[in-house]
Amino acid sequence: MTDFPKEVPVTKGEYRFLTGRGEGEKPRSCYDFAVVTKRLKGLDSEKVAVQTTIVDPLVAQGLWVDVIEGTDSTYYIVLVRAPDALVLHFAKDLKLQMWMRCGNARELDDILVNDPSDVDPADRIQAIEYIIRARANITKKAVPLIRHVFPVQDEAETSALMRKYIRSCGRLDAEQFSAHVKTYFGERVAYYFCFLDCYNQSLIPIAIVGVVFTLSRPYLGTAMYMQLLVVWGFFVSVIWSFWFLKRWRRHNSALNFAWKNDLHTKFLLYPNPNFQGSERYNPVTNKMEVVYAWWKRIPVYVFVTIFMVVQIAIMMLFIAAWITTYETFQIRFPDTGFGGVQWFCVLGGGIVFGLFVDVVQWELVVKTMAHLCTQWENWRTTEQFERSLIRKLFFMDFLNIYTWFFLLAFVYVVPGAGDTITNALNSVLFQDEPNCCFGPYLDKWSKLCTSCPPPWHRLPHGGSLTQCNPCKGYVTFDMKHLNLESLFVTPVVVAQLLNLLIQLLVPWALRRRHVALRKRTDQQALAMLTTQDARKRDAAILGTLEYGESTAADIVEPTTVSTGVQKTTRLASDSKAKGLQVNVQAWDALHRVAREVLFQGKQDQYDPYDDYHTAMVQYGFVVMFSMLWPLMPLCCFCINALKYRADGYRLCTKMQRPLPQKAGGIGEWYTMFVILACMGVIVYTGLVFVSTGAVEFFVPQCVAKIKLDSFRFGPSFECFDMSTRLVMILVSENVLFVGAWLFWNSWRSLPKSLEDRLGAAEASFKWALYTDREKTGATPAKHHTTPRSTKPLRGPTEASPLIEKTHKDLARKWDP
């Protein structure tokens, strides 16, 4: 299989310079793509360059091109619409190419489309993107004049999505909504909404149980509550976590079957356009292939490791600052309940935590460094690029977000550990003594040491363990104020809600500002034109026009640009004539279109990493820390119910239309969710046997030593020492992993009904293929081999290694 032929279409496209005056100079009802140039100086040579490097190549490929000039004549907006026949031709070829890579027999009917109405909006955008990028060579790298190249939102489609689903008051039909998203935005975007819906539905049973469990807490008593807390944690962290992943796996198979995808293909191979390497001859395929040595990525891995260590250090300092602030609130403002001063102070701290983690760390640091490092790794395919990027984002964010909770749940909760960390920070940051006193070791009124904490390292010669001075540093800690429930609730809830508000309000505010600025500029330009003398202005414009002969009917071939000087003045002359007979209403309508296109060009490209990241963080909180706060599933369910519609609204109105891609699932994110499920089991055992002290409530002798009225989560080493607890953790987590593995393998990932239907469809296709070959009298194809010394006739293409792999897979599948 080879690339598409490069011949120019028989029918040339059309070029129009839009002024809004006549019927032929008004914008079309819908466009597919837009190209926005950089800021220019308004010179005729620049206008000629826009025509020869952007307009002419597009028209030569059979596209309809409309040009809008900016009000200050310093930029151009090139709007592209493709004829249905041209789209059908390339959509069929692209479908066939994708089918050859990863298709199946059930998909063949969709490949053989002969009617333009059978082409979905997503397929249409894919075909036009290929024409613009690969055939017309219109990219920011190839044409330095270009600022943005992007698909334009279809207002009719987005309005239908908003009206039918997102803004509807009733229950949203997730199945129909995801099908509509698939046809417009593509499978890659649709899979996110399908996953979020499946995840939110799976939260319902544990959310209900969590609410009932929380409401019954006052009636259970402390001992019974702690015993049931272990059962609740087992139900969520062990049973529900793997049940949800298996449920999604089965639902993913059902979606692939309904969308006629290969049920076993989770990653689709798209070439990475930014891949660079050296050409090497492959004797197996007899092709020249671009390769990149693996050892060149080692410096990137070292840099990522150092970056993660620095991130942990930053988070530890931030956690120490937050705990110190929390201690100050506890002492300065006694607990006054809901709505009190302490409550608002803790809420403000949660907001600061959310801004620091989700905005400063995630948006400005983690995402930027992860993308930069992955680009340095230089992967051949987008699947390899995304897999590497997702892994970096996962581990960086895991350390970035969960370090806070792990330190609180497994370090500070251990008696003496928090004091050691506090002394170490005061000693390093403020040059205090290794055993300076703070918090509970200080007298409340005199601020003198009543006792000395153990030093965090060996005291200098002559130092005494019983003599110490108050700490000069600000870091403090008091074990009595460490309430895991309150410390976990505020950052989780506030950070999630704050992230949702930022995703909605920031694009809305930017849009309002952009539209206001552009509208004011257009009004100023229109006022200047309308206040001038019309006769003098028109006469001056007509005197500067330089139309060449027959340029109204012809468009310059891209190969003759250098010699066709007269023919390349069309755009420059149209630019000069745009001020003739200005119509206020037509001008305003035209520039409304321009403002909308410019705003879409400045919008962020839709990136599913942020949405999957939010779902992943939520899932981690549910499977790891629901034991500390049983209302965690309910909180995540409510946030996701809002986020489902908010993401649809943001995708339709606040984000740039994404380029559709075929998909087989959520990709590498599924592996990250499996890792979190395994981490949930480990954290659960740690919470049971160390952090919460729940294991003591199963031993009557230990319960007798606990003050039930004032009990707070934390271990009592009078009953079990640390070594015994570690043995309990190791034994129990291995038993739980074995049980999870048995459960995972006892439940089919592919439903039996789908497997039977898939087998029947494959058998029917093979039988039809066999009978057709018998009717035509065809003989089995003979395999020919090419001598190893044969050299390729032409250079490599971006799809060469993918297509060669496809040939081998097809040969193994179909040849006897």
Residue pairs with C-beta under 8 A, 6 or more apart in sequence:
1 97
1 100
1 803
1 806
1 807
2 803
3 797
3 799
4 90
4 93
4 130
4 134
4 135
6 135
8 60
8 61
8 62
9 61
9 62
9 86
11 62
11 83
11 86
12 59
12 60
12 62
12 555
13 58
13 59
13 60
13 61
13 62
13 63
13 64
13 65
13 83
13 555
14 59
14 64
14 65
15 55
15 59
15 65
15 67
15 555
15 570
16 24
16 25
16 64
16 65
16 66
16 67
17 25
17 66
17 67
17 69
17 571
17 574
17 575
17 578
18 25
18 26
18 27
18 66
18 67
18 68
18 590
19 25
19 577
19 578
19 580
19 586
19 590
20 26
20 27
20 583
20 586
20 587
20 589
20 590
21 580
21 581
21 583
21 586
26 586
26 589
26 590
27 66
27 68
27 79
27 589
27 590
27 593
28 64
28 66
28 79
28 81
30 81
30 154
30 155
30 156
31 66
31 79
31 80
31 81
31 152
32 80
32 81
32 82
32 124
32 125
32 128
32 151
32 152
33 79
33 80
33 125
33 128
33 129
33 132
33 149
33 150
33 151
33 152
34 77
34 78
34 79
34 80
34 148
34 149
34 150
34 151
34 152
34 597
34 600
34 601
35 54
35 77
35 78
35 80
35 138
35 146
35 148
35 149
36 75
36 76
36 77
36 78
36 146
36 147
36 148
36 149
36 597
36 598
36 601
37 50
37 54
37 75
37 76
37 77
37 78
37 145
37 146
37 147
38 75
38 144
38 145
38 146
38 147
39 74
39 75
40 46
40 47
40 50
40 74
40 75
40 76
40 145
41 74
42 72
42 73
42 74
44 569
44 572
46 145
47 571
47 572
47 575
48 568
48 569
48 571
48 572
49 145
50 76
50 78
50 145
50 571
51 556
51 568
51 570
51 571
51 572
52 556
52 558
52 561
52 568
53 143
53 145
54 76
54 78
54 138
54 143
54 145
54 146
55 65
55 67
55 78
55 555
55 571
56 555
56 556
56 557
56 558
56 561
57 136
57 137
57 138
57 558
58 65
58 78
58 80
58 132
58 136
58 138
59 65
59 555
60 136
60 555
60 557
60 558
61 86
61 131
61 132
61 135
61 136
62 82
62 83
62 86
63 80
63 81
63 82
63 83
63 86
63 128
63 131
63 132
63 136
64 80
64 81
64 82
64 83
65 78
65 79
65 80
66 78
66 79
66 80
66 81
67 76
67 77
67 78
67 79
67 571
67 574
68 76
68 77
68 79
68 590
68 591
68 593
68 594
68 597
69 75
69 76
69 77
69 575
69 578
70 76
70 77
70 594
71 521
71 522
71 524
71 525
71 591
72 521
72 525
73 575
75 147
77 594
77 597
77 598
79 152
79 597
80 128
80 132
82 124
82 127
82 128
82 131
84 116
84 119
85 116
86 131
87 116
87 119
87 124
87 127
87 128
88 113
88 114
88 115
88 116
88 119
90 127
90 128
90 130
90 131
91 113
91 119
91 123
91 124
91 126
91 127
92 111
92 112
92 113
94 123
94 126
94 127
94 130
95 110
95 111
95 113
95 123
96 111
97 799
97 803
98 268
98 662
99 107
99 108
99 111
100 803
100 806
100 810
101 268
101 269
101 802
101 803
101 806
102 262
102 265
102 268
102 269
102 662
102 664
102 806
103 111
103 262
104 260
104 261
104 262
104 762
105 761
105 762
105 764
105 765
105 766
106 260
106 758
106 761
106 762
106 765
107 260
107 261
108 765
110 118
110 260
113 119
119 127
120 183
120 184
121 154
121 157
121 183
121 184
122 182
122 183
122 184
122 185
122 186
122 187
122 660
123 660
125 151
125 657
125 659
125 660
126 186
126 659
126 660
128 151
129 151
129 659
132 138
132 149
133 139
133 149
137 143
138 146
138 149
139 146
139 149
140 146
140 147
140 148
140 149
147 601
148 601
148 602
150 600
150 601
150 605
150 656
150 657
151 656
151 657
151 658
151 659
152 597
152 600
152 657
153 600
153 652
153 657
154 184
157 184
158 652
158 653
160 180
161 177
161 180
161 181
161 184
161 648
161 652
162 648
162 649
162 652
162 653
164 176
164 177
164 180
165 172
165 173
165 176
165 177
165 180
165 648
166 172
166 645
166 648
166 649
166 652
172 644
172 645
174 193
174 194
174 197
174 644
177 193
177 648
178 190
178 193
178 194
178 197
179 190
181 189
181 190
181 193
181 648
182 189
182 190
182 259
185 651
185 657
185 658
185 660
186 658
186 659
186 660
186 661
186 662
186 663
187 259
187 261
187 660
187 661
187 662
187 663
188 608
188 658
188 660
188 661
188 662
188 663
189 606
189 608
189 651
189 658
189 660
191 255
191 663
191 665
191 666
192 608
192 611
192 612
192 647
192 666
193 644
193 647
193 648
194 251
194 255
195 248
195 612
195 615
195 666
196 611
196 615
196 640
196 643
196 644
196 647
197 644
198 244
198 247
198 248
198 251
199 244
199 248
199 615
199 619
199 640
200 637
200 640
200 641
200 644
202 240
202 243
202 244
202 247
202 248
203 622
203 633
203 634
203 636
203 637
203 640
204 637
205 240
206 235
206 236
206 240
206 622
206 626
206 633
207 633
207 634
207 636
207 637
209 232
209 235
209 630
210 232
210 626
210 630
210 631
210 632
210 633
210 634
211 630
211 631
211 634
213 228
213 232
213 630
214 630
214 631
217 225
220 228
221 708
222 708
222 709
222 711
223 697
223 703
223 708
226 692
226 693
226 694
226 697
227 694
227 697
227 698
229 627
229 630
229 692
229 694
230 627
230 688
230 694
230 695
230 698
232 626
232 627
232 630
233 626
233 627
233 684
233 687
233 688
234 684
236 622
236 623
236 626
236 627
236 633
237 623
237 624
237 626
237 627
237 680
237 681
237 683
237 684
238 680
238 681
238 684
238 736
238 739
238 740
239 743
240 623
241 622
241 623
241 676
241 677
241 680
241 681
242 677
242 740
242 743
242 744
243 743
245 670
245 673
245 674
245 677
246 744
246 747
246 749
248 670
249 670
249 749
250 748
250 749
250 750
250 751
252 665
252 666
253 263
253 749
253 750
253 751
253 754
254 751
254 754
255 261
256 262
256 263
256 265
256 664
256 665
257 263
257 754
257 757
257 758
261 662
261 664
262 664
263 750
263 754
263 758
265 664
266 664
266 665
266 667
266 670
267 383
267 387
267 664
267 667
267 668
268 383
268 661
268 662
268 663
268 664
269 381
269 383
269 802
269 805
270 381
270 382
270 383
270 661
271 380
271 381
271 382
271 798
271 799
271 802
272 379
272 380
272 381
272 382
272 384
272 385
273 798
274 375
274 378
275 290
275 292
275 378
275 379
275 380
275 381
275 798
276 290
276 292
276 378
277 290
277 291
277 292
277 378
277 380
278 290
278 291
278 292
279 288
279 289
279 290
279 291
279 795
279 796
280 288
280 289
280 290
280 291
281 287
281 288
281 289
281 791
281 792
282 288
282 289
283 788
285 804
286 786
286 788
286 790
286 791
286 792
287 792
287 796
287 800
287 804
288 792
288 795
288 796
289 796
289 800
289 801
290 380
290 796
292 378
292 380
296 378
297 376
297 377
297 378
300 373
300 376
300 377
303 373
304 373
304 392
307 369
307 396
308 395
308 396
308 399
311 361
311 365
311 366
311 396
311 399
311 400
312 399
312 403
315 399
315 400
315 403
315 404
316 403
316 407
317 425
318 356
318 404
319 403
319 404
319 407
319 408
320 421
320 422
320 425
320 475
321 475
322 349
322 352
322 353
322 404
323 412
323 477
324 474
324 475
324 476
324 477
325 349
326 346
326 349
326 481
326 487
327 439
327 476
327 477
327 478
327 481
328 476
329 342
329 345
329 346
329 349
330 342
330 478
330 481
333 340
333 341
333 342
333 345
334 342
335 342
336 342
336 343
337 343
346 486
346 490
347 490
347 494
349 490
350 490
350 491
350 493
350 494
350 495
351 494
351 498
353 404
353 490
353 491
353 494
353 495
354 491
354 494
354 495
354 496
354 498
354 499
355 498
357 400
357 401
357 404
357 491
357 495
358 495
358 498
358 499
358 502
359 502
361 400
362 397
362 400
362 613
366 393
366 396
366 397
366 400
367 393
367 609
369 396
370 389
370 392
370 393
370 396
371 389
373 392
374 385
374 388
374 389
374 392
377 385
377 388
379 385
379 388
380 801
381 802
383 667
386 667
386 668
387 667
387 668
389 609
390 609
390 612
390 667
390 668
390 669
390 672
391 668
391 672
393 609
393 613
394 616
394 672
394 675
397 613
397 616
397 617
398 620
401 617
401 620
402 620
402 624
404 491
405 488
405 624
405 625
408 482
408 484
408 487
408 488
409 484
409 625
409 628
409 683
409 686
409 687
409 691
410 686
410 690
410 691
411 417
411 418
411 421
412 418
412 421
412 477
412 482
413 482
413 484
413 690
413 691
413 713
413 714
413 715
414 690
414 715
414 722
415 479
415 714
415 715
415 717
416 454
418 477
418 479
418 482
419 453
419 454
419 477
419 479
420 453
420 454
420 456
421 456
421 477
422 438
422 439
422 453
422 475
422 476
422 477
423 432
423 434
423 435
423 436
423 438
423 453
423 455
423 456
423 471
424 456
424 457
425 473
425 475
426 432
426 436
426 438
426 471
426 472
426 473
426 475
427 433
427 434
427 436
427 456
427 473
429 473
429 475
430 471
430 472
430 473
430 474
430 475
431 472
432 471
432 472
432 473
433 455
433 463
433 468
433 469
434 455
434 456
434 457
434 458
434 459
434 463
435 452
435 453
435 454
435 455
435 456
435 459
435 463
435 465
435 468
436 453
436 468
436 469
436 470
436 471
436 472
436 473
437 449
437 450
437 451
437 452
437 453
437 468
437 469
437 470
437 471
438 453
438 470
438 471
438 473
438 475
438 476
438 477
439 476
439 477
439 478
440 478
440 479
440 480
441 449
441 450
441 451
441 452
441 453
441 468
442 448
442 449
442 450
442 470
443 449
443 450
447 470
448 470
449 468
449 469
449 470
452 465
452 466
452 467
452 468
453 468
454 465
455 463
455 465
459 465
479 714
482 712
482 714
483 712
483 713
484 628
484 691
484 692
484 712
484 713
485 628
485 629
485 713
488 625
488 628
488 629
489 629
492 621
492 625
492 629
492 632
492 635
493 635
496 614
496 617
496 618
496 635
496 636
496 639
497 639
499 614
500 639
500 642
500 643
500 646
503 610
503 646
503 650
504 646
504 649
504 650
504 654
507 603
507 604
507 650
507 654
507 655
508 654
510 602
511 599
511 654
514 595
514 598
514 599
514 602
515 595
515 599
518 591
518 594
518 595
518 598
518 599
519 595
522 587
522 588
522 591
522 595
526 582
526 584
526 587
526 588
529 537
529 579
529 582
530 582
530 584
534 581
537 579
538 579
538 580
538 581
541 576
541 577
541 579
541 580
542 577
542 580
544 576
545 573
545 576
545 577
546 569
546 572
546 573
547 569
547 570
547 573
548 566
548 567
548 569
548 570
549 566
551 566
551 567
551 569
551 570
554 567
556 564
556 567
556 568
557 564
561 568
600 656
600 657
601 656
603 654
603 655
603 656
604 655
604 656
605 655
605 656
605 658
606 651
606 655
606 656
606 657
606 658
611 647
612 666
612 669
614 643
615 640
616 669
616 672
616 673
616 676
618 636
618 639
618 640
619 673
619 676
620 676
620 679
620 680
621 632
621 636
622 632
622 633
622 636
623 676
623 677
623 679
623 680
623 683
624 676
624 679
624 680
624 683
624 684
625 632
625 683
626 632
626 633
627 684
627 687
627 688
627 692
628 687
628 692
628 713
677 740
678 737
681 733
681 736
681 737
681 740
682 733
684 736
685 728
685 729
685 732
685 733
685 736
686 729
687 694
688 694
688 695
688 732
689 695
689 720
689 725
689 728
689 729
689 732
690 715
690 725
690 729
691 713
691 714
691 715
692 713
692 714
692 715
693 713
693 714
693 715
693 716
695 720
695 725
695 728
696 702
696 703
696 706
696 715
696 716
696 719
696 720
697 703
697 706
699 719
701 719
702 716
702 718
702 719
702 720
705 716
705 718
705 719
706 716
715 725
720 728
780 816
781 815
783 815
